[in-house]
Amino acid sequence: MSMHWAQFPYLSAILLSCVVGLLVILFIPRERETRVKWVSLTFSGISLVFSVYVYCAYDRALGGLQFVEKLLWVEPLGIHYFNGADGFNLPLILLTGIVHFTGVLTMWEMKGRVKEFFAFAFVLVLGVFGFFMSMDLFFLFVWYDVSLFPMYLLIAIWGTTRKEYGALKLFLYLLAGSALVLPGIVYLAVVSGLNTFDIVALMQPGALTPGQQRFAFILFYLGFGILAGVWPFHSWSPVGHVAAPTSVSMIHAGVLMKVGAFGILRVAIFLCPIGWEYWAPVMAILATIGIIYGIFVGLRQTDLKYVIAFSSVSHMGIVGLGLSTVTAEGLNGAVFQMFAHGIMTALLFSSLGYIYDRTHTKLIPDLGGISRVMPVASGYFIVAALAGMGVPGFASFWAEVTVFISALKVYPVLGVLAICAVVLSALYMLRVVQKTFYGQRNEQYAHLPDVSFSLGLPRMILVAVMVLFGLFPRLMLDLIQTAVIPFMTGGGMPR
Amino acid sequence: MKWLILGPEIYFLAVAAAFLILSMMRPNGRRDFSAALFLAGLGLAVTLAAVRLEGALFHGTYRVDLFSQLFKGLLSVGFFLVVCLCSNLKGIHETRQPEFYLLLATCTLGMMLLVSSLELLTLYVALELASYSLYALVPLRSGSGRQMEAGIKYFLTGIATSALMLFGLASLFAATQTTLISELMLKLPALLNAPMAFIGLLLTLCGFFFKLALFPFHVWAPSVYQGAANQVTAFLATATKVTAMAMLVRLVSMSDGNTSLARVLIALAIVSMTYGNLVALVQKDFKRLLAYSAIAHAGYSLIGILSMNPTGYAAAVFYALAYLPMTFTCFLVVVKVASDGRDLTIVQLAGLHRRSPLLAMALLVGVFSLGGIPPTIGFTGKFLVFNAAMERGYFLLVLIAMINVVVSLYYYILVVKAAFLLDPEEERPPIHLSAPATILTVVMVVVIVVGGIWPSHLFELARAAVQALR
């Protein structure tokens, strides 16, 4: 039995803190709602601490796969429990930790079926963490599905606008994606003849013929692309985001869509680099359409959550554009954009959640002038909206600049189109901000309290993270670079 | 002492005899249940003790090996679990309860004989013993008369397929001049290009397609699932399916990878999955829904068998192992929620999360396992089956099966939605589970999840069992 535990299993500890959190919640009587929240906060805090630790402790000079945990799981099929951290997944593990922790804080005022909510949320986050850190195709798929099925219940039970429709649409779309991914995974494992699901082993040059790579790539691109919100498979995402309760929207738009994009990176691009080069123009076109489409459809929305949701489609298009350039800068920008967009969207949903809980509306005309009642709560939203526009000083600025520079080099026409659209998007976000927050004071909401310090805590954390990585982007870009450079030059990671 | 290897069979014969005697005494439901529970538990112990036995009897017509013993173990588990559900046997009149246990025991006995028989006539006799017990069990339910329709449907389609199968057995004999499976295995692969042997084998398989409710032998399933008492349906849906999967593995493995046979089976698998899933979408009754889902699952399990490689057979055996707990869990919920012994519509599941959170959780796990969502044993079963099919290069088949999985999730999620989301029209009282019932439910959930997370040992067991086929 091949076993490799280099040190304390930090990555498994992250997963374990989710599992333990889940089990502890299951044993709390359902009336004790505050206790459930504290337990959730504690265990999401533990997983956050571990994810910050692995992020900081990763040896950037050494590079490659670190914190490796490898255990033979099912020998006849070559399935390993194989976790590892590299420059690609560390930002996303950190992102998941932050968004889950702030998500729990955001839901602090929640009432009604609290126990089930936080239990399902732990299952969801467990799946996401596992997906990001797994280096085995079988486990990757298992984690992928584990993160999907609680979504249905989380949205359908605790959601709002058209929640059952939204939940069902999301669930079936995403599982349709997995219907392409699973055959693809089994196909790769079988045709390689290596009898393994180990990604590192399957990355060996020559394991897969160019024809097989081209074929498998498109399966993974479409399968994971549905989850990443690639146009034209995005239509589940606005409906789902709008229907979901606040913290689920945060996790969902902030983290789960990155699961799709990361799936394209880790599975499709890693294992089928020839397929990647072959299909890159198609990816670029779809991504550009996504960017433009998201912006223009978002312009027409009156529901603030739809505005955010369509901006997500557009921002995920930027990730897709970065991936489609087949350059080191493009990959670097795409991964950074995944992180930056995750934090930004989480902040948008979180700040809107506070306003919605008070006013019970998220329609722009109804809210008009809300900043006069809740200046601080509105401030968080405006900060996030500015970040979304790509204002310098926030993390997303660096991510978008990196992507666009590389896109201009490789696809000049598409790059120019995308940049024009993003400039336009600034216009539209400003319009939304103006109409929502700076209108006539709405007397109907005059009595509502502004966000207190403790309730504002999750938003402060998110703003701080955004500014930190906006002022010091090399904290992350250098880390991503340690994975990108060997991958692009050597066609594989140093082991 | 060579008779000792027949331990489980002799024991279940004795159980049947015991209930024959009880049926002649004054009816007493509690006594019958306690006796059945005790005997079933002991039977489980006897069968598990006999798992490692090996040997052949009656000039090679009857063989005890790991393959047969594994399935005998599974059958006695199924028998025990179904008896566990009988504490509140409202669907069957008290005077008929001893007969109910008697027929369950003879049916189990018949299926145990079946998985060990290596000769076509023995196999046929064993199959008929199991079938006739079921023909009598289905209309045993007290009530409106729907059970009679179900019983007659089951009987007529059953004997029709039985006739087909006899014809197939005769053709096989005519083509090969032998009824011993060990000899058939040597002679058949060369003869399968001749129509007589091919048709013979295919018609022989039909007998088990019927048990598995594979399209086009599925017509009985919805009415029988709905018409029979909940406990009988639970037995029908678990134990007989598992046996049918085992027998298909045994018979198909004789063909040694014949491509024409594989083609026929591929067509049947695709049609069965698609038909079962599509019709299930519109069902209102939960047991009927499970019947159509069983038709779809017949297709999935056939994918492993038609791959005709050791991985495929092992995957099919694993699928059988997985199918029993997940289907049983769904019926456990049916029996507990419909405590008056009636049928259960999906709408009646409304508010289950408040009436009994544990049952709602069990339903969630069971249904998602049937739907093939990880980390459940049902997902692992599907994964193994697909893996085996991919090894033979059946990419399209796997893709079609996965699309079917997505379609099926729609109706599974409707069940989950009813249990977790819908509010009941009228407030229903909470469901109180007794301590043993709670333990049983928790054990089933744990088995499904743990079997999904750590499938290694079960898969090794399935592989070892398949090796014994050679």
Interface residues (C-beta under 8 A of the other chain):
Chain A: R30 W73 V74 E75 P76 L77 E116 F138 F141 V142 D145 V146 L148 F149 Y152 L153 A156 I157 E164 L168 F171 L172 L175 A176 S178 A179 L180 L182 P183 V186 Y187 A189 V190
Chain B: T311 H353 P357 F368 I373 P374 P375 F379 F383 L384 F386 N387 M390 E391 F395 V398 L399 M402 I403 V405 V406 L409 Y410 I413 V416 K417 F420 L421 P455 S456 F459 E460 R463
